[in-house]
Amino acid sequence: MSKEFYTETDLSNFAECQRLAYDAVVATAKRLTAGVTEREAAQMIDEEVRARGMSRYFHAPFAWFGSRTAFQGIDRPLDTRAFPSKLLPPHFGQKFMPTETRLEEGMGVILDVAPILNDCSADVGYAFAFGRNERIEKALDDLAVFRPLILAGVCKEKTMAEIYEDVEAALMDLGYENCHAKYPQGVLGHKVGKIPTRLIPRIPVMRFEVSTFLYLASEELSRLINPWDNHTALWSADSRVSADPGLWAVEPHIGMLHHGRVDAPSVTGLGRAKDGERPSEDFGVKWEEIIHVTENNAYYLDDNLPHVNRWAERQVAV
C-alpha cells in the first residue's frame, strides 16, 4: 500500500465524501443545545451521515466537549513504538469514547467522523465554541498557520517527521500544546483510501471498523516482513520518510491546558477570559482534511471547507 493512485472519478468520490462528512458535522453543530451529552451528539452525527446516504465508517462519530477537546489527563492509549504492542493495530482507548459529559454555554466542541462513500473514505474534524468564547475563536484563527505549513513541507519532500517537528515548533510559538500527540502513535495524520465494504462486513471495534484495521495493517505488515521498509500509513514524529503518493487526512490539534490553575495568565495574546466566559477550562481545536500527494505534487483535495471559509470571512492570513 506504499503508493496509491486514483482516477479522477475516485478523487471526485473522495472529495464528495469529505464534503458530505463536513455537511453532517456542521448540521449537527446547529442541532446542539445546552445539556446535550457527547453520546447524544455522536448519535446526531450518525443520523446526519446516514441522511446523506452513507452508513459505513472508517471510524464512527466522536464528540468531545469542554476540557475533553484538549484530551487533558488522557494518555496516548496505545504506543506502538514499543514491543510487543508494535504487533497490534492502533486504536483509541476507552477514554476517547463519547461520554455523558453535558454541553454548557462557552464550551469548546469537536465533532469528528470518517464515513465511507462508494468505498472511498474521508476523515473530518470540526471545532467551534458553543456560545461565546473568544479564546477559542482566537485559537480557531491560529489554526490557519498549519494548513500552508503542512502542504509546503510535503511539496518540498520533507519527511513526515520533519513536518511534524515544524508543526510542533509553530504551535509552541503560538503558546499552545500539542493535542494530536495523544492520538494513537501521536499521529498528525494518516492515510485514507478505498475500503472494500462489499467484501468486508461491518464489524465495529472501538468505533473503528475491522475493514479500517485491515487497510492500515497492510502497510505495517510490510514493515514487519521487511525491516528496511520505512513506509507507513501513519504520520507521526517517527515517520522518517516523505509522504507516499495517495490521500492523507491531516489533523493538527492544538490546545490550551491550564494544568489545574484557576485563572491562567495571558499567553501569547490569548488573554484572560472575558465576563461570561469560562476562565479556567482547558480546550482544544483542530481541523482535518485530505491532502492528495502525487509523484511530483501535492494539494488539498478541496478548498471549500468550513475552516477555510471561516478564515476567509474573518480575513485571517493563510
N, C-alpha and C positions, 0 to 999 in steps of 0.2 A: 504493500500500500504506500510505499515511499512517495511515488509520484502519481498524481491523479489528474486526469484530463477530462474535460467535459465539453459536450456540444453546446451550441447556442440555446437549443431547446432545454437542455439540462440547466444551464445558467439562468434561464428565464424562470424555470420552476423553483430553483433555489431562491431567487430574488422574490418571487411571489410568496413562497413560504415565509420568508423573513418579513415581508410586508404584512401578511395576514397575522403573523405572530405579534407584531407590534400593534396592529389594529386591535387585537384581542386584549393586550395588557392595557392599552390606552382606554378601551371601552370599560375594562374592569375598574380602572382608576376612577372613572366617572361614576361608578356604582357604589363606591365605598362610602360608608357613613361611620360616624363615631360609634364605637362599641363592637364593630365587626372584628372577628378574630382572624388570625393568619390562615387557619384552616378554611374558614369560610371564604376568604379572599382567593385562596388557591382553587377552591371549588368553582368560584366565579370565573377564574381564568379558564378552567377546563370547559365550562359552559360556553364561553366566548369562542374558544378554539373550535369546539365541536360545531358551533353555529356557523363557522366559516368552512366547514366541510372536512376538517381534519380530526382524526381520532387516535392516531399512533404518535408515539413520542420518542425522541432521542432522550429527553428526560421530561417527566411530568412537571406541572407547575410548582414553583416555590413562591412563598410570600414572606417577607420579613418586615417587621415594624420596629420603630424606635431604636433602642440600642442594639437590637439584633441585626440591624442593617450594617453595623460595623463589626459583627462577629466578636464582640468584646467578651473575653472569657472563654472563647471556643478555640480549642487547639486543632491543628491540622489532623483530620480524622484518620488518615492512612498515609504514612510516609513511605512510599515505595522505594526510596533511596536506600533503605536498609534491608538486608537479607534476614529472614526469609520472606518478609512481606512483599519483596520485589516480585515474587511469583504470583501475586494476587492482582486482580483488576482494580483500578481506582474506583472509589465510590464515596458517597457522602456518609457522614456519621449521623447518628440519631438527632444530635443537637441542631442540625441544619433543617430538620423536617419542620413543616408548618406547625405552630403551637396554638394554644388558647390565648396567647397574648392579644390584648384588645387594642384597637386603634383609638388614639386620642389626638385632639387638636394639637398641631405643631410637630407631630412625629414625622420622622423620615420613613419612607416606604420604598421597598424594592420588590418589583414583580418580575419573575424570571421564568421563562418557559422555552422549550425546544421541541416544537412539533415537526411532523413529517408530512410532506405533500408529494404525492406521486413518487414515493421513495426518496425524495430529496429533503434533507434535514436543514434546520436553521436553529439558532440559539440566540435569544434576545434577553436583554435586561433593561428594565425601565425604572428609573429612580425619580422621586419627587417628594415634596413636602406636602403633608396633609394639613392644609391651612397655612398659617403664617409662620415662617421660619427663615429669616434672611440669611442665617449662617448656612443652611442647606442650599438656598438659592445661590449663594456665592460659590459653594463647593461644586454645584452643578455647572456653573460657568467655568470654573477652573478645570473641569474635565476636558474642556476643548483642547487643552495643550497636548493631550496624549494622542489624539487622532492623527495629526500630521507627523508627530514624532515617531509613532509606530510604523506608519507607512513609509516614511523616509528611510528608516532603518532596514526595512525589507527590501526596498529598491536598491539600497547600497550593498545588499547581500551581506549585511551583518549577521552574525549568529543570533539565534533567538535568545541566548543567554546575554549577549551584549545589549540587545534591545531591552530585555528585562532590566538590566542594570541602568540603562538610560531612563526608563520609566521610574525606577526606584529613586534615582537621583532627582528627577523632576518633581515627584510627589513630595519628597523630603524638603526640597527648596520651597515648595508651596506651604509647608507646615503640616502636612498630612502623614498618616501612617498607611502602610501597605496592608490592605484587607484581602487582596487576592492571594496573598501568601498563606491564608488559612484554607484555601481550597485544596483538594487532594493534589499532592505534589506541588502545591503552591503555584498552580498554573496561571499564567497571564492569558492563556488561550488554549485552544485545542482544535484539531481538525473536525470538520463536519463533512459528510459525504452522502452517498446513496446507500440507503438501508433497505435490504430486500424484505420488506414487510410481508410480501405474499408467501415467502418461503419460511419465514420465522414467525411463529405465533407470538402474540402479546403476552410476555411473562415479565411482570414488573419486579424489580429488586431495588429497594431503597429509592423509589421513584425513577430509576433508570430501567429501561427495558433490556432484556438479555441481548437483544439484537445490537444494542449500543455497545455492550461489553465485547461482543464478538467482533464488531467493526474496529474498535480501538485495540483490542488484544492482538489482532492480526499483525499490527506494527510491532508491538512489544515482543511477540513470539519470534519474529525475525531477529531481534536483538539478542534473544537468548540463544538462538541457533548460531548466530554469527556475532561474537563479542566485539568485532571491529566495526559493526554496523551501528552508527550513532543516530540514524534516522529515527524519528519519533513522532507520534501523533499528538504529543503533549508539549506545550510551550512553557517551559519552566526555567528557573535560574541555572539548571544543569544541562540545558539543551544546547550543546556546543556545536551545533550545525545551523546552517541557514534554513529558513522555512522552505520545505519542498513544494513543488507545484501542487496546487489543489486549493481547497477552500478552508480558511481558518477563521474560527469565531474568536475574536479577541475581546477581552473584558477587563480593562483597567478599573480597579475597585479601590477607592481611596476612602479614608475615614478620619474622623476627629474623635480621639479617645481621651477621656479626662482622667482615667485611672483612679477613680474614687474621689476626685476633688469636687467640691460642691459648686464652685463657680470658677471655672478655669480662666486664666488670664488670656488677654488678647494674643492671638498667634497669627503672624504674617498677614495682618489686615483683616482677619476674620472677625475680630471684635467680640465684645460681650453681647449676650442675648439682650434684646430689647423687651420692653414691657409686654407681657402676654406670651412671650416665647418660653421655651424650655431651656433654662440656663445651663444645666449640667449634664444633659443626656448625650451619650455618645451617638454618633450617626455615621453612616457610610453612604456613598453614592457611587454609581457605576453607569456605564453604557456597555452594550455588547452588540457587535455586528460582524458581518463576514467580509474578510479580505480575500480576493481572488489572486493567487500567486501563479504566474506562468513561468515559462523558462527564461523570459527576458523582461518581465514587467510585473507590476502588482498594482491593484486598485481596489477601492472599496466597491462592493457589489452594487450599492445603492446610496446615493447622497440625499435622497428624500426620506429621511428618518426623523423621528421626534426630537432627538437630542441635537441633530444637525440643524433642523429648522428652528429650534429654540435659540441656539447660538446666533443664527442669522437675525431672528426677530429682536434679540437683545443686543445686537451688534457686538458680539463677543469676538475678539480676534482669534482666528483659527489658523 
